[in-house]
């Protein structure tokens, strides 16, 4: 689209980029242990995604600092052409499509 803009793409490439950035920042996403993904974690691999109504749920493997490889889920909301990561509390709140909310919040303690 000339001039930029547009909607966020629900593609493996765009969601891998978003999840990689959210992993290193920390505070976004949930480890399978029920803890938030800590800052400085390493993104290891993209596993899957599900997009619905301007939201995307991404499954990935990450390694927390000093930890072992583990699964994690991330929730993103489309804002224009960008995927914006949401915190665990945002992921488990209203406004998120039910199917994505259930998957994003299943590991919350």
Secondary structure, 3 states (H helix, E strand, C coil): CCCCCCCCCCCHHHHHHHHHHHHHHCCCCEECCCCECCCCCEEEEEEEEEEECCEEEEEEEEECCCCCEEEEEEEEEEECCEEEECCHHHHCCCCCCHHHHHHHHCCCC
